[in-house]
């Protein structure tokens, strides 16, 4: 196999000719969960010319050492890079693309809020399981058969909390009739979950409706204040993250750029990997990948 990058392909591949002004940076798993940092050019829209660099690992020093092989003039022309909130990704962008504006991907921020709601739901579910186990033991000691308490829709408390998982990810406008009924019961029994759910939806609304950066800043500040007043432990991470990344989060509202292209490219890599039933030979896999996307 004649390929100029073969010698170092398992550690990194680089295509300076695919550099552009708007990039995405993300991490992807290739073989046996081995992480690689991937830089893509948004202008190529996931087609040929998309792949700028693929570097083994997520260590900022190693990735920067590869990216700095690209002429500094080209790197300084990069205007914007979308990324997640990993500290290593931020270091890579700041050092390799010094003129670029950092944009935190909105979906990573929203996912933190959704995860915070789910964390509360799961905690309540464990409490319900513990309570049910205690009641089963008491029934056994009393020589009686245990009969679980059923709610209005026929769910037990444990079932209600398990079956509410998906509705808490969705907008209430997209709930089915049964989900509306289940949500009413859930929020009646767990008002804190309703409050947390509304906080997550308010954050989504800020992203969807704010067209001006200054307006978004005000709305995010008000939302942050509500989170602090709510006092939910699971939302502390979300609040701290927004506080630590507020500038790059707000940069989204300049051009509404997301990391969707990087996520889409990741999905293509996974699909490509599944065609080969995994990655037995990393070099050959990356050779095929580069022929299609570089």
LINJORA-V19613 format. One record per helix or strand of 2 or more residues. SS is the DSSP state (@ for helix, = for strand). FROM is the first residue (numbers start at 1). LEN is the number of residues. Records with the same first field share a line. If there is no record, write none. Layout:
# LINJORA-V19613
SS = FROM-LEN + FROM-LEN
This chain:
# LINJORA-V19613
@ = 6-3 + 16-3 + 42-3 + 60-8 + 72-5 + 87-10 + 106-36 + 157-7 + 172-3 + 177-13 + 191-19 + 213-18 + 233-12 + 246-5 + 252-4 + 260-16 + 282-12
= = 12-3 + 22-8 + 35-7 + 51-7 + 80-4 + 101-4
